[in-house]
Amino acid sequence: MDREQEVMNIMEGLVIAKDKHVGEVMAARGHWTAGQSARVNAGKVLKKLAELGKIERVNGHFRTPGCRSEFKEHSQLLTETLTDLMKIYEAKILREVWVEKIGLRADAVCLLKKGNRGYAFILEVLNKETPDQVNRNKKRVWDQWPDAKDFLSRLLGHKIPWFDFIVLSQGESILSKIGGE
């Protein structure tokens, strides 16, 4: 896969990011040297993709078409978290998933893959809510929804017999929540 396509795939998972985020993922995958070199190389590819109209460049960050986020605190926290996942795992990430049947929007639906094994989870990154509020108002709904596993299976394109619900407070590492640290 060429660099442009790989960067585009990363952006499809992150949806909104800075060149540093994409550079970190590309460096972790062995394409570029970590740090400034990765950021600069990512910036070049992202700018080219923006010129081609495949992504948008807005106020120092990049986003996929249709994304209207202004990359404020919650969005930045979510991007940092998803970047950490993508640096280590083969991940299918769907950000800001609206589920009409239950009237909720998940910050992200994730499937981490390793060989023929997978780990699916709903990710909620806290900004202003408390863990109790999210567990009461979102986790409970997902847990009680009888069609949740079927919905996630269709959404992720893999049979999902079980899924987790992860609530991440500011300062917490997603890797510690999934056993990756």
Sequence and secondary structure as in RCSB ss.txt:
>XXXX:A:sequence
MDREQEVMNIMEGLVIAKDKHVGEVMAARGHWTAGQSARVNAGKVLKKLAELGKIERVNGHFRTPGCRSEFKEHS
QLLTETLTDLMKIYEAKILREVWVEKIGLRADAVCLLKKGNRGYAFILEVLNKETPDQVNRNKKRVWDQWPDAKD
FLSRLLGHKIPWFDFIVLSQGESILSKIGGE
>XXXX:A:secstr
  HHHHHHHHHHHHSEE HHHHHHHHHHTTSS TTHHHHHHHHHHHHHHHHTTSSEEETTEEE TT      HHH
HHHHHHHHHHHHHSEEEEEEEEEETTTTEEEEEEEEEEETTEEEEEEEEE SSS HHHHIIIIIHHHHH TTHHH
HHHHHHTS  S  EEEEE TT  HHHHHT  
